[in-house]
Amino acid sequence: MLPLLTGFPFGLSRTAIPLALCAGLLIPGAAPAQAIAGLEPILDRAAELETLETVIIAQEGDILTERGYRGHRVTAPTNIKSASKSVISALVGIAIAKGVLEGADQKVAPLLRRDLPPSPDPRMAELTIGHLLSMQAGLDRTSGVNYGRWVSSRNWVRSALAQPFVDEPGGRMLYSTGSTHLLSAILTRQTGRSTLDLARDWLGPVPSFAIGGWDRDPQGIYLGGNQMAMSPRSLLAFGELYRREGRLADGTQLIPTAWIAESWTLRTHSVFTGDGYGYGWFLRRIGGHEARYAWGYGGQMLYIVPSLALTVVMTSDEATPSGRTGYRAELHGLLEEIIAAVEAAGQ
């Protein structure tokens, strides 16, 4: 088993300071005073969520307010866990635009031929990049109870491809980090560059975007869709890129607008929550609005509510489960309160 996030700066001193008290932290463009007034009591009450670490709320690219709890800072790197699957999806979209990949319908087997199992299941020939992105590969999951065994293997790519087919490619959603790791391997082999290098190059123009530590497999391939270090501010910057349909504030197009739409197109549903899923993004109606969200273990959340031009980041203790405990539902409820306050401020 590889060490997790070596050199991760968790030992840094942190302070919990509301944005309103910090000079120079607002993104250009003043937020309505009434919006901030309505949001501050919500974030005060959110302190009761014992594993919550940070919250950032932005509208139209302006930070309305942000908060760090129990010594955590919005500028300090944290493990965003599976929220990084949305980053992998973005890299795939850019790779397609650059001609590195043919498209979501491109077959996986020829791209990873040397790691296929002997006499592979005939269904392997039907597996596409899109199936990996939407968690519809049909291969048995490498997440959940199978995760430890998978990351203990000598070759994560071969192990993921060696999983038995438990459904047809394009069938039901089978949430599996092995699927997004295969995408990381494909990007690495097609470009001859590491996925981290690609992310820093292709997403580097995004202001405040930065990836710190990131685990790699025994062959040196960065773990697609888990164990990525990013600050809440950086996660917000990434979310803003999606909210702007792939464009920077100056209009520069980094991710094709069509890929944003493809990523947010309903393709399947989670058997655990019933929420929809596209290409690396969950889809759910919250507070009367359609929301898209990236979710990482423990409660690492990036929400985008396009109808309100709202982007919200929430990070939490990475060691505490958020799904089966009901904590993820509490974070959805917190977003619902935020939406109501923003709506009230706009009336």
N, C-alpha and C positions, 0 to 999 in steps of 0.2 A: 504494500500500500504506500502510495507516495505521500510525503508530508503535505499538509493542507496550507496553502497560501503562505509559503515561507517568506519571512520578512514583512509580513502584514503589520502595519504600524498601529496595532491596537493599544500599545502601551503609551501612546501620546496623551498628554493632559488635555482634557476637554472641558468646555464650559457650556452651560445651557443658557443662551441669551436670546430672547425674542428679537425678531428682525427689527421691530420698531425702535429698539434701543441701540441698534448698531448702525453707525454712520457708514455710508458708501456701499451698502450691500444690495440696495434695490437695483433691479434691472432697469435701464432707462425707461421712463414713462411712469408717472406717479399713479398708484392705485387709488380708487375712490376711498375716501376716509371712512365712509359708512360701511364699505365692504370689510375693511380691516377691523372696525369696531365690532361687526357681527361675527367675525371669525375668531377673534381672540378668546372669547368665553368658551368657544367650542374646543380650542386647543388647550385651554386651562383644564377642562373636564377630561380631555383625552389623556391627561397625565395619570388617570386612574387605570389605564391599560398598562399593566405592569411590564410587559415586554416591549412596548413601543419605545423606539429610540429617537426618531426624527420625523417631522412632517414639514413639507414645503407645499405651498399653494400658489400657483401662478395663473394669471389670466391674460390673454393676448400678449404673452411673453413677459409680463410684469409680475414680479413676485409680490403677492399681496401680503403674505406673512410666512414666517417659518419658525420652527421651534425645535430645540434639542432637549431631550429629557434625560435625567439621571447622568449628566456629564457627557452626553454624546453631542457631536457637532456635525452640522450639515456639510462641512468641508472636509471631514475625515473619511478616508476610504473604509468601506464596509463590504462584507461579502453579500452580493446581491443574489447569490444562488441561481435558481432557474429563471429569474427575470432576465438573465443574460441570453436566454433562448431568443428573445426579441432582437438582440444585437446580432446573433448569428443569422437570423432571417434578413436583417438589413444588409449584411455582407453578401448574402446570396443574391439579393436583389441587385446590388451594385455590380456583382460579378456577371450577372446576366446582361446588364446594360453595357458592360465593358467588353462583352463577347467572350469572356472566360468560360462561361457556361452557356448552353443553348437555350435553356428555359426550364420552367417547372416540370415540363413533361419529359425532360431528358432522363434516360435510363441510368440507374446507378451502377449496375453490374460492370459495364465496360470501364467505368471510372475507378473502380476499386477491384479490378480483376485479380490482382495478385493476392488479395486477402479473402477471396471467396472460399467457402468450404469445398472440399472434394465432392464432386457430384452434387452440386447445389440443387435445392428444391426448384422445380420448374418455375415456381412463382417468383423466384428471385429475378428472373428476366423481365418481369412486369413492374418491378419496384422503381419508382421515379423520385426525383428530387422533391417534387411537390408532396408525395406521400410522406417523406421524412419530415418536411416542414409542418404538415398538418397532423402528425402523429397517427398516420393511417398506414404505416408500413406493413402491418400484418404480422411482423415478427414479435416474439414474446418480449415483454417489457424488461428493461434493465434498470428501471427505477423501482422505488418501493422496497419490498423485501429482497429483490434481486440485485439491488445496487451494490452492496458490499462485495458480493461474489464477482460481479462484473469488474469493478475497479481493482480487484485483487488479481485479476488475470494478467498474463504476460503481454497480451496484445489486445487492447480494447476494441480496435476496429475489427479484428478477426472474430473476437468474442461476440460482438454485436451482430455481425453477419451470420454467425453460427447459431444464433437463437432459432428455435423451431418456429415455423409459421403457425400461428394460432388463429389467423383470419386471412382473408384475401387482401392484397394491396388495394388500398382505397376503401377498405371496410370500416369497422368501428374504430373509434379513437382508443389507442393504446399508448398512454403517456409514457415516454421512454427517453431518457437522456442519451441512450445509445444512438437514437435516430439523429439527434442534433450533433452528436460527436462524429457521426459518419459525414455530416455536412462539413464539419471542420476539417476532416481528413481530405475530403474532396477539394475544398478550397486550397489547402496546403499543396496538394499534389498537382493541381491544375495550374497553379501560379508559381510553384517553387519557392514560396514565401510562407512564413508562419502566419497563422490566423491573427496573432497579436500584431504583427507587422502590418498586415492588411488593415486591421481596425484602426491602428494609429495613423495610417496613411489615408485611407478612404474616408474616415470619420474625423480625422484630425482637424479639418477646417471648422468643425463645430465649436464655438466658443465654450470654454469650460469643460469640454469632453475630455476625459482621460481614463485609461484603464491602468490600474496598478498591478498587483499580483494576480496571477492566473495559473491554475494548476495545469500540468501537462501529463500525458500518458507515458508509458515506458519508452515509446518510440519518439517522444518529444513533441507530439501533436497536442496543441492546446485543447483543453476539455470543452468541447462544444456544448454550451448550455448549462454550465454549473461552475462553481468555485471561482468566480471573477470578482476582483476588487474594484469598486467604483464608489465615489462619494455620492451622497444624495444630490448634491448640486450637479454633478456630472450626469446622473441618471435623469435629472430634470432637463438638462440640455439635450440629451438624447430624445426624450419625450417631446420636447418642443420641435425637434426636427420632424418628427412624425405628424405633430399637430399642424405644422406648416406644409404638410403634403410633400415632405422631402426637401424643402428649400430652407436655406439660411435666411436670416432677417434681411440680408441685402439682395435676396432673390436668386442667389446661386443654387442650382439644383444639384444635390448630392445623391439623393435616392429618387429614382423615377416616381412621379406621382402615380403612375399606373401600378407600381409595385406596392405603394401604400394601400391603394384600393384592393389589390389582390390579397394583401396580408390581412385586411379587415373584412374579407368576404367569408361568410359562414360556410364551413366545409364539413364540420362534424360537431358532436356535443360530448362534453365530459360525462362519463358514467357516474362520476362522484358528485358533481355539482349540478349537472344539467346545463351549465353555461356553454355557449358556443365557442368554437375555436377556429381560427383561420391559419395563417402562416406565422406561428410563434406568438400569437396574441389571443387572449381570451376575450369573449364578447358577451356583454351582459347589460341589461337595462337597470339603471340605478337612479333613484330619485326622479323618475319620470323621464330620464334621458338615456340615450344609447351611449354606453361607455365601452372603451377598449382598455384592457389592462394586461400588463405583464406581472407575473406572480412568481415569487421565489419562496422556498421553504422558510418557515419561521414568520413570514409576513413581510417580505420585501416587495413592495407594490409600486407600480408606475401606472397611474390612471390617466386616460385622456378622454375628455368629454367634448367632442367637436362642436356640438350645438352651443356650448357656452364658452368656447375657446379656452377651456380649463385644463390645466395639467397639474396633477397632484402626485407627490412622491411620499411614501411612508416606508420607513425601514424599522426593523424590529430585531430582537434577539434571534440570531441565526440557529441557536441550538434548541429552540422550543417549537414544536409543531404548531401549525396554524390551521390546518384543514379539519382534522377530526376533533379538535378542541373547541371549535366554534369561533376561534379568534379571527380567522379570515372574514367571517360574517360580521364580526364587530368592526373590522376595518371598512367593509362595505358600508356599514351603518354610519361610520364616521364620515365617509365620502358623501353619503346622503345628506347629512347635516351640513356639510360644507356647501353642497349644491344649493340647498334651501337658503343658506345665508347669502350666497352670491346672487341668487335670483331675487331675493328680497332687496338687496342693495341696488339692483338694476331697475327696480320698479319706480 
